Amino acid sequence: MATTIAKTGIRRATGWLYFIDKQGDISRVRMARGGRKAPKGRQKVAKVGVQREDGWLYFIDKKGNVCKVKMKRSRARKSPARRKTARRRPAARRRTAARRKPARKKAARRKTARKKPVRRTARKKPARRKTARGSARRTVRKRARR
């Protein structure tokens, strides 16, 4: 379980990311939303001055207090006698150009020219001819309306 280091009781506002900065104080930054970049600038919320130890994870819990938990896989747990530096292997010898056989060139394949497809435009329908009777009827109707 986590042990509480400092009781701050911070109330979190939506859209802000709360964290413990390098000085050990609680700060907040605007979160990036919807593909937009977050505006630059930090705000100090509370001055706590937490001294950090190796092998511990520090966080702000739901109540707004600073807590710490032992990390399961940390380098601080391993003793210095166990750590070993990796031995360097000598660099691989490079082959000279004279020893290599020249690479065979592949025969270039010719592309056949393709004909572009011809676009066919849709034909317009011929306009309907007005008959003499139809136009005469329209004029009679118009006169009747007046």
N, C-alpha and C positions, 0 to 999 in steps of 0.2 A: 504494500500500500504506500501511498504518497505521504510524505511528511510536510506539513505546512511550515514555511520559513518565515513569511511576513504576512500579516493580516492587513489587507488593503481595502477589501470590499468594493471593488470597482464595478460600476454598472456599465455594461457594454451597450454601445449604440449600434444599430444595424448599418451595414456597409463599411465597417471599419475592421481592420485586422490588428489585434492586440498581441504584443510580444515583449520579451525581456531583451533590452538592448545591451550593447557591449559594456556600458557602465553599470549594468545591473538594475536599471530603472525600468518601469513599465512605460512603453511608448505605443503609439497607434499610427496606422497609415491607412489611407483610403484604398479600398479594394477595387481591382479592375473588374469591370462588368461589361458584358455584351461586346467583347472584342475591343473595347476602348482601353487606352493606356491609363494607368492610375496617375493622378497628379503627383508631382514630386513634393517631398516635404514630410517630416515626421512631427508628431506632437507628443511631448512628454506628458503622461497622465499622472504618474506618481513617482516620487523619488524614493527608491527603496535601498539602492546600493548593495545588491546581493553579491557576495563573493562566491564565485563559482569554483567547484572542485571537479577534477577529472573523473569520468565514469558515472556522472550523474546527469539526468535530464531535468531541466528546469522548465516549468510551464505555469500558466495562469488557469486555475480551476474555475468551475461554474460559479462559485461564490465570489470570485474576483480576487482570490488570495494567491500568493506566489508559493508554489510547491516544488518538491524535487522527488525523483524516483531513481533508484539504482538501475543503470542500463544493463541489459542482459548480455550484449556483445560489445564490450568496450575494450579499447587497447590499454586502458589504465589498469585493468584487473591483472593482465599478464605481467609476470615478473620480468625484470630486465635480463636475467640469465636465459630466458626462453627465446627472446627475440634474436633472430639471426638475420644478417644481411645476405642478400642473394649474391652468389658468386658470379662474377662476370665471366662470360665465355669469350674466347678470342673471336675476333671478327672473321667471318667466312671469307676465304680467298676468292677474289673475283677472277673470272676467266678473261683472258685477253681476246681481242677481236681476231687475231691471227689463228687461234685454235678453233674458233667456231666456224661451222660451215655456213655459207651464205644462205639466207632463207630463200626458198623458191617462190617466185612470184606467181600469183594465180592469174589465169587468163581472164581478161576483162570480158564480161558478157555484154553484148550489145542489146540495147532495148529497141524493140520495134516501135515505130511511131504509131500511136493510136489516133484514129480519127475522132474528132470531137463530135458528140452527138448533136444532130441538127434539132434546134428547138422549133417546134411547130406551134404557131399561135392559133388560138381558137378563132374560127371565122365568125364574123358578126352576122346575125340574121338580118335579112333585108327588112326594111321598115314596111309596115302595113299601109297600103294605100287607102286613103279615105274615099268612101263612095260619095257620090253627089247626094244621095238620099240621106245618108247619116248626117252630113253637115246641114242639110236643110231642116231636118228634125230638130237639131240642136238650136238653131236660130229661132224656130217656132217656140220651143220651150223657154228660151231666154225671154222672149217677148211676153209670154204668158205670165211669167213671174213678176214682171214690172207692173 
